[in-house]
Structures are given as structure tokens and as C-alpha cells.
Amino acid sequence: MHLLIAKVNETLYEAEAYSVRAPGAAGEMTILSEHMPLVTPLKPGVIYVRKEKDAIEQEFIVTAGILEVHKSGVTVLL
């Protein structure tokens, strides 16, 4: 799935990802390809991105933001 993590004037990550683990408003969630569409605010925490199934996770610190899962991938606005 395509993943974009961005701030107002900066793209922090834009590439294909195997999974995204994020601190959603209702708790931590893991998003894989073909996940149902959703929009959720993010709580302070860490977003973990895995490029491949067995790859080491890349971490992004989050203080607030919005996560949207859509047909073409995942967008995170911080």
C-alpha cells in the first residue's frame, strides 16, 4: 500500500509499506493492505512503518494528527 506521512511544509515518508501501526483515538491499530476505509485522529505516540513483512520498523514520533485509510493507501497528516 502507498503511505504518505506529512507535515504542512514537509514530507516525512512517501513510499510503499507493508504495514502501519499507529496510536489511533480508540487505541493502537495496525493497517495492512486492503484495510477498510477510515479516518481517525491520532493520540501522542509512535507510528511504526514496516516496508516489508520481516523488515525492521521505521519510527515516527507523533504528538497529534489525522490518519486516513483510503482505497489507494494511507495518509497521515501531522
Backbone as CSV, one residue per row, in Angstrom:
resi,resn,N_x,N_y,N_z,CA_x,CA_y,CA_z,C_x,C_y,C_z
1,MET,0.845,-1.169,0.000,0.000,0.000,0.000,0.893,1.236,0.000
2,HIS,0.379,2.306,-0.542,1.134,3.555,-0.580,0.917,4.293,0.742
3,LEU,1.994,4.809,1.332,1.913,5.533,2.596,2.537,6.909,2.436
4,LEU,1.814,7.920,2.905,2.321,9.289,2.944,2.185,9.791,4.376
5,ILE,3.309,10.217,4.964,3.311,10.872,6.265,3.872,12.262,6.021
6,ALA,3.079,13.293,6.346,3.497,14.649,6.003,3.093,15.654,7.070
7,LYS,3.893,16.733,7.136,3.558,17.927,7.904,3.163,18.975,6.882
8,VAL,2.781,20.146,7.324,2.305,21.191,6.417,3.303,21.471,5.293
9,ASN,4.553,21.655,5.596,5.556,22.009,4.582,6.613,20.945,4.373
10,GLU,6.352,19.713,4.802,7.398,18.692,4.756,6.804,17.290,4.595
11,THR,7.366,16.525,3.685,7.013,15.111,3.550,8.024,14.307,4.351
12,LEU,7.548,13.563,5.354,8.444,12.767,6.190,8.679,11.380,5.612
13,TYR,7.666,10.837,4.924,7.773,9.489,4.355,6.771,9.379,3.220
14,GLU,7.217,8.871,2.101,6.305,8.573,0.999,6.881,7.407,0.219
15,ALA,6.262,6.247,0.371,6.729,5.029,-0.298,5.707,3.925,-0.051
16,GLU,5.975,2.775,-0.611,5.150,1.602,-0.360,5.483,1.061,1.027
17,ALA,4.464,0.541,1.716,4.657,-0.018,3.047,3.866,-1.317,3.170
18,TYR,4.405,-2.243,3.944,3.708,-3.497,4.217,2.660,-3.291,5.313
19,SER,3.051,-2.548,6.383,2.116,-2.296,7.479,2.420,-0.964,8.145
20,VAL,1.386,-0.427,8.790,1.497,0.804,9.554,0.810,0.555,10.891
21,ARG,1.516,0.831,11.977,0.946,0.703,13.324,0.914,2.106,13.915
22,ALA,-0.267,2.547,14.370,-0.417,3.934,14.790,-1.297,4.041,16.041
23,PRO,-1.080,5.106,16.844,-1.883,5.332,18.048,-3.185,6.067,17.727
24,GLY,-4.191,5.342,17.303,-5.475,5.940,16.950,-6.252,6.385,18.179
25,ALA,-7.311,7.129,17.970,-8.121,7.654,19.067,-8.708,6.540,19.938
26,ALA,-9.042,5.397,19.346,-9.637,4.281,20.088,-8.602,3.260,20.541
27,GLY,-7.317,3.552,20.329,-6.258,2.626,20.708,-5.322,2.365,19.544
28,GLU,-4.282,1.582,19.807,-3.303,1.289,18.763,-3.937,0.421,17.679
29,MET,-3.630,0.744,16.425,-4.183,-0.011,15.302,-3.074,-0.381,14.326
30,THR,-3.236,-1.506,13.675,-2.335,-1.931,12.618,-3.103,-1.944,11.313
31,ILE,-2.518,-1.325,10.302,-3.166,-1.230,8.997,-2.335,-2.011,7.995
32,LEU,-2.992,-2.903,7.286,-2.383,-3.680,6.217,-3.081,-3.331,4.908
33,SER,-2.539,-3.787,3.814,-3.148,-3.574,2.508,-4.597,-4.069,2.522
34,GLU,-5.488,-3.367,1.814,-6.904,-3.725,1.703,-7.694,-3.456,2.986
35,HIS,-7.151,-2.653,3.898,-7.870,-2.285,5.127,-9.105,-1.477,4.763
36,MET,-10.156,-1.602,5.541,-11.360,-0.821,5.267,-11.065,0.664,5.438
37,PRO,-11.745,1.515,4.668,-11.525,2.961,4.777,-11.892,3.471,6.173
38,LEU,-11.107,4.421,6.673,-11.411,5.051,7.949,-10.638,6.349,8.081
39,VAL,-11.116,7.195,8.978,-10.421,8.423,9.346,-10.433,8.473,10.863
40,THR,-9.269,8.735,11.481,-9.186,8.816,12.926,-8.159,9.855,13.346
41,PRO,-8.432,10.574,14.439,-7.381,11.416,14.996,-6.324,10.529,15.649
42,LEU,-5.120,11.037,15.751,-4.031,10.296,16.377,-3.728,10.868,17.756
43,LYS,-3.446,9.984,18.697,-3.013,10.381,20.032,-1.486,10.480,20.017
44,PRO,-0.895,11.133,21.010,0.566,11.155,21.097,1.110,9.731,21.200
45,GLY,2.198,9.472,20.489,2.808,8.145,20.486,3.770,8.000,19.332
46,VAL,3.850,6.785,18.798,4.789,6.469,17.725,4.051,5.764,16.604
47,ILE,4.337,6.163,15.374,3.871,5.435,14.193,5.010,4.517,13.774
48,TYR,4.713,3.239,13.595,5.700,2.254,13.160,5.372,1.841,11.731
49,VAL,6.364,1.948,10.847,6.183,1.600,9.440,7.088,0.432,9.108
50,ARG,6.520,-0.587,8.504,7.289,-1.755,8.056,7.203,-1.798,6.531
51,LYS,8.355,-1.697,5.852,8.370,-1.682,4.384,8.078,-3.055,3.796
52,GLU,8.552,-4.096,4.466,8.322,-5.479,4.026,7.918,-6.297,5.238
53,LYS,7.379,-7.477,5.012,6.833,-8.297,6.091,7.810,-8.496,7.245
54,ASP,9.048,-8.838,6.978,10.011,-9.126,8.033,11.040,-8.020,8.229
55,ALA,10.774,-6.828,7.708,11.716,-5.713,7.811,11.663,-5.066,9.198
56,ILE,12.721,-4.366,9.542,12.763,-3.586,10.778,11.829,-2.387,10.622
57,GLU,11.121,-2.055,11.680,10.177,-0.951,11.632,10.891,0.398,11.700
58,GLN,10.391,1.345,10.936,10.854,2.725,10.997,9.879,3.469,11.900
59,GLU,10.381,4.364,12.756,9.541,5.026,13.745,9.389,6.521,13.459
60,PHE,8.178,7.031,13.693,7.874,8.454,13.573,7.130,8.877,14.837
61,ILE,7.677,9.840,15.570,7.046,10.345,16.786,5.854,11.229,16.400
62,VAL,4.736,11.033,17.104,3.506,11.767,16.812,3.037,12.468,18.090
63,THR,2.701,13.748,17.976,2.072,14.439,19.105,0.584,14.632,18.841
64,ALA,0.216,14.740,17.576,-1.186,14.865,17.160,-1.230,14.692,15.652
65,GLY,-2.392,14.422,15.119,-2.529,14.288,13.674,-3.803,13.573,13.293
66,ILE,-3.925,13.332,11.997,-5.077,12.628,11.426,-4.545,11.512,10.536
67,LEU,-5.148,10.339,10.645,-4.792,9.209,9.796,-6.014,8.858,8.957
68,GLU,-5.799,8.730,7.648,-6.883,8.339,6.735,-6.450,7.118,5.951
69,VAL,-7.291,6.090,5.975,-7.087,4.909,5.141,-8.069,5.031,3.991
70,HIS,-7.562,4.975,2.767,-8.406,5.087,1.586,-8.017,4.014,0.589
71,LYS,-8.738,3.934,-0.499,-8.544,2.864,-1.480,-7.105,2.770,-1.989
72,SER,-6.445,3.906,-2.153,-5.092,3.881,-2.719,-3.992,3.826,-1.660
73,GLY,-4.337,3.800,-0.368,-3.296,3.694,0.655,-3.656,4.403,1.944
74,VAL,-2.621,4.947,2.598,-2.769,5.590,3.891,-2.115,6.960,3.846
75,THR,-2.816,7.964,4.395,-2.268,9.307,4.505,-2.303,9.711,5.962
76,VAL,-1.156,10.214,6.454,-1.061,10.710,7.830,-0.649,12.170,7.742
77,LEU,-1.456,13.049,8.306,-1.147,14.468,8.359,-0.844,14.842,9.793
78,LEU,0.353,15.368,10.006,0.784,15.737,11.365,0.782,17.237,11.544
